[in-house]
Amino acid sequence: MRTISITIDEELLRGIDRQARGARKTRSEMFRVALREWLAANRRRQAAAGDRAGYQKHPVRADEFGGLVAAQPFDEEWQR
């Protein structure tokens, strides 16, 4: 691990410290968790944007998945 220096406003720091105490984690652990979650969310946003761009470029045809749906076993219990 590496040590870094960041600048953060007092109100945000107080909130982080309060949450860290409640979670019995260090300030550093809180930052690591938050940054991992942000990176994961950003990857999901980028993937979704890529999917949207792909479907805009190549829209789904109305009949595109008909064969797949027809090939599925039908379960009458599911319909109830």
Distance bins in CASP14 RR format, pairs under 12 A and 6 or more apart:
PFRMAT RR
TARGET T0000
AUTHOR 0000-0000-0000
RMODE 2
METHOD distances of the structure
MODEL  1
1 28 0 0 0 0 1 0 0 0 0 0 0
1 29 0 0 0 0 0 1 0 0 0 0 0
1 31 0 0 0 0 0 1 0 0 0 0 0
1 32 0 0 0 0 1 0 0 0 0 0 0
2 28 0 0 0 0 0 1 0 0 0 0 0
2 32 0 0 0 0 0 1 0 0 0 0 0
3 28 0 0 0 0 1 0 0 0 0 0 0
3 31 0 0 0 0 0 1 0 0 0 0 0
4 28 0 0 0 0 1 0 0 0 0 0 0
4 31 0 0 0 0 1 0 0 0 0 0 0
4 32 0 0 0 0 0 1 0 0 0 0 0
4 35 0 0 0 0 0 1 0 0 0 0 0
5 31 0 0 0 0 0 1 0 0 0 0 0
6 12 0 0 0 0 0 1 0 0 0 0 0
6 13 0 0 0 0 0 1 0 0 0 0 0
6 16 0 0 0 0 0 1 0 0 0 0 0
6 27 0 0 0 0 0 1 0 0 0 0 0
6 28 0 0 0 0 0 1 0 0 0 0 0
6 31 0 0 0 0 1 0 0 0 0 0 0
6 34 0 0 0 0 0 1 0 0 0 0 0
6 35 0 0 0 0 0 1 0 0 0 0 0
7 13 0 0 0 0 0 1 0 0 0 0 0
8 14 0 0 0 0 0 1 0 0 0 0 0
8 15 0 0 0 0 0 1 0 0 0 0 0
8 16 1 0 0 1 0 0 0 0 0 0 0
8 17 0 0 0 0 0 1 0 0 0 0 0
8 27 0 0 0 0 0 1 0 0 0 0 0
8 30 0 0 0 0 0 1 0 0 0 0 0
8 31 0 0 0 0 1 0 0 0 0 0 0
8 34 0 0 0 0 0 1 0 0 0 0 0
9 15 0 0 0 0 0 1 0 0 0 0 0
9 16 0 0 0 0 0 1 0 0 0 0 0
10 16 0 0 0 0 0 1 0 0 0 0 0
10 17 0 0 0 0 0 1 0 0 0 0 0
11 17 0 0 0 0 0 1 0 0 0 0 0
11 18 0 0 0 0 0 1 0 0 0 0 0
12 18 0 0 0 0 0 1 0 0 0 0 0
12 19 0 0 0 0 0 1 0 0 0 0 0
12 27 0 0 0 0 0 1 0 0 0 0 0
12 30 0 0 0 0 0 1 0 0 0 0 0
12 31 0 0 0 0 0 1 0 0 0 0 0
12 34 0 0 0 0 0 1 0 0 0 0 0
13 19 0 0 0 0 0 1 0 0 0 0 0
13 20 0 0 0 0 0 1 0 0 0 0 0
13 27 0 0 0 0 1 0 0 0 0 0 0
13 30 0 0 0 0 0 1 0 0 0 0 0
13 31 0 0 0 0 0 1 0 0 0 0 0
14 20 0 0 0 0 0 1 0 0 0 0 0
14 21 0 0 0 0 0 1 0 0 0 0 0
14 27 0 0 0 0 0 1 0 0 0 0 0
15 21 0 0 0 0 1 0 0 0 0 0 0
15 22 0 0 0 0 0 1 0 0 0 0 0
15 23 0 0 0 0 0 1 0 0 0 0 0
15 27 0 0 0 0 0 1 0 0 0 0 0
15 30 0 0 0 0 1 0 0 0 0 0 0
15 34 0 0 0 0 0 1 0 0 0 0 0
16 22 0 0 0 0 0 1 0 0 0 0 0
16 23 0 0 0 0 0 1 0 0 0 0 0
16 25 0 0 0 0 1 0 0 0 0 0 0
16 26 0 0 0 0 0 1 0 0 0 0 0
16 27 1 0 0 1 0 0 0 0 0 0 0
16 28 0 0 0 0 0 1 0 0 0 0 0
16 29 0 0 0 0 0 1 0 0 0 0 0
16 30 1 0 1 0 0 0 0 0 0 0 0
16 31 1 0 0 1 0 0 0 0 0 0 0
16 32 0 0 0 0 0 1 0 0 0 0 0
16 33 0 0 0 0 0 1 0 0 0 0 0
16 34 0 0 0 0 1 0 0 0 0 0 0
17 23 0 0 0 0 0 1 0 0 0 0 0
17 25 0 0 0 0 0 1 0 0 0 0 0
17 26 0 0 0 0 0 1 0 0 0 0 0
17 27 1 0 0 1 0 0 0 0 0 0 0
17 28 0 0 0 0 0 1 0 0 0 0 0
17 30 0 0 0 0 1 0 0 0 0 0 0
17 31 0 0 0 0 0 1 0 0 0 0 0
18 25 0 0 0 0 0 1 0 0 0 0 0
18 27 0 0 0 0 0 1 0 0 0 0 0
18 30 0 0 0 0 0 1 0 0 0 0 0
19 25 0 0 0 0 1 0 0 0 0 0 0
19 26 0 0 0 0 0 1 0 0 0 0 0
19 27 0 0 0 0 1 0 0 0 0 0 0
19 29 0 0 0 0 0 1 0 0 0 0 0
19 30 1 0 0 1 0 0 0 0 0 0 0
19 31 0 0 0 0 0 1 0 0 0 0 0
19 33 0 0 0 0 0 1 0 0 0 0 0
19 34 0 0 0 0 1 0 0 0 0 0 0
20 26 1 0 0 1 0 0 0 0 0 0 0
20 27 1 0 1 0 0 0 0 0 0 0 0
20 28 0 0 0 0 1 0 0 0 0 0 0
20 29 1 0 0 1 0 0 0 0 0 0 0
20 30 1 0 1 0 0 0 0 0 0 0 0
20 31 0 0 0 0 1 0 0 0 0 0 0
20 32 0 0 0 0 0 1 0 0 0 0 0
20 33 0 0 0 0 1 0 0 0 0 0 0
20 34 0 0 0 0 0 1 0 0 0 0 0
21 27 0 0 0 0 1 0 0 0 0 0 0
21 29 0 0 0 0 0 1 0 0 0 0 0
21 30 0 0 0 0 1 0 0 0 0 0 0
22 29 0 0 0 0 0 1 0 0 0 0 0
22 30 0 0 0 0 0 1 0 0 0 0 0
23 29 0 0 0 0 1 0 0 0 0 0 0
23 30 1 0 0 1 0 0 0 0 0 0 0
23 33 0 0 0 0 1 0 0 0 0 0 0
23 34 0 0 0 0 0 1 0 0 0 0 0
24 30 0 0 0 0 0 1 0 0 0 0 0
25 31 0 0 0 0 1 0 0 0 0 0 0
25 32 0 0 0 0 1 0 0 0 0 0 0
25 33 1 0 0 1 0 0 0 0 0 0 0
25 34 0 0 0 0 0 1 0 0 0 0 0
26 32 0 0 0 0 1 0 0 0 0 0 0
26 33 0 0 0 0 0 1 0 0 0 0 0
27 33 0 0 0 0 0 1 0 0 0 0 0
27 34 0 0 0 0 0 1 0 0 0 0 0
28 34 0 0 0 0 0 1 0 0 0 0 0
28 35 0 0 0 0 0 1 0 0 0 0 0
29 35 0 0 0 0 0 1 0 0 0 0 0
29 36 0 0 0 0 0 1 0 0 0 0 0
30 36 0 0 0 0 0 1 0 0 0 0 0
30 37 0 0 0 0 0 1 0 0 0 0 0
31 37 0 0 0 0 0 1 0 0 0 0 0
31 38 0 0 0 0 0 1 0 0 0 0 0
32 38 0 0 0 0 0 1 0 0 0 0 0
32 39 0 0 0 0 0 1 0 0 0 0 0
33 39 0 0 0 0 0 1 0 0 0 0 0
33 40 0 0 0 0 0 1 0 0 0 0 0
34 40 0 0 0 0 0 1 0 0 0 0 0
34 41 0 0 0 0 0 1 0 0 0 0 0
35 41 0 0 0 0 0 1 0 0 0 0 0
35 42 0 0 0 0 0 1 0 0 0 0 0
36 42 0 0 0 0 0 1 0 0 0 0 0
36 43 0 0 0 0 0 1 0 0 0 0 0
37 43 0 0 0 0 0 1 0 0 0 0 0
37 44 0 0 0 0 0 1 0 0 0 0 0
38 44 0 0 0 0 0 1 0 0 0 0 0
38 45 0 0 0 0 0 1 0 0 0 0 0
39 45 0 0 0 0 0 1 0 0 0 0 0
39 46 0 0 0 0 0 1 0 0 0 0 0
40 46 0 0 0 0 0 1 0 0 0 0 0
40 47 0 0 0 0 0 1 0 0 0 0 0
41 47 0 0 0 0 0 1 0 0 0 0 0
41 48 0 0 0 0 0 1 0 0 0 0 0
42 48 0 0 0 0 0 1 0 0 0 0 0
42 49 0 0 0 0 0 1 0 0 0 0 0
43 49 0 0 0 0 0 1 0 0 0 0 0
43 50 0 0 0 0 0 1 0 0 0 0 0
44 50 0 0 0 0 0 1 0 0 0 0 0
44 51 0 0 0 0 0 1 0 0 0 0 0
45 51 0 0 0 0 0 1 0 0 0 0 0
45 52 0 0 0 0 0 1 0 0 0 0 0
46 52 0 0 0 0 0 1 0 0 0 0 0
46 53 0 0 0 0 0 1 0 0 0 0 0
47 53 0 0 0 0 0 1 0 0 0 0 0
47 54 0 0 0 0 0 1 0 0 0 0 0
48 54 0 0 0 0 0 1 0 0 0 0 0
48 55 0 0 0 0 0 1 0 0 0 0 0
49 55 0 0 0 0 0 1 0 0 0 0 0
49 56 0 0 0 0 0 1 0 0 0 0 0
50 56 0 0 0 0 1 0 0 0 0 0 0
50 57 0 0 0 0 1 0 0 0 0 0 0
50 58 0 0 0 0 0 1 0 0 0 0 0
51 57 0 0 0 0 0 1 0 0 0 0 0
51 58 0 0 0 0 0 1 0 0 0 0 0
51 60 0 0 0 0 0 1 0 0 0 0 0
52 58 0 0 0 0 0 1 0 0 0 0 0
52 59 0 0 0 0 0 1 0 0 0 0 0
53 59 0 0 0 0 0 1 0 0 0 0 0
54 60 0 0 0 0 0 1 0 0 0 0 0
55 61 0 0 0 0 0 1 0 0 0 0 0
55 64 0 0 0 0 0 1 0 0 0 0 0
58 64 0 0 0 0 0 1 0 0 0 0 0
60 66 0 0 0 0 0 1 0 0 0 0 0
60 68 0 0 0 0 0 1 0 0 0 0 0
63 69 0 0 0 0 0 1 0 0 0 0 0
63 70 0 0 0 0 0 1 0 0 0 0 0
65 71 0 0 0 0 0 1 0 0 0 0 0
65 72 0 0 0 0 0 1 0 0 0 0 0
66 72 0 0 0 0 1 0 0 0 0 0 0
72 78 0 0 0 0 0 1 0 0 0 0 0
END
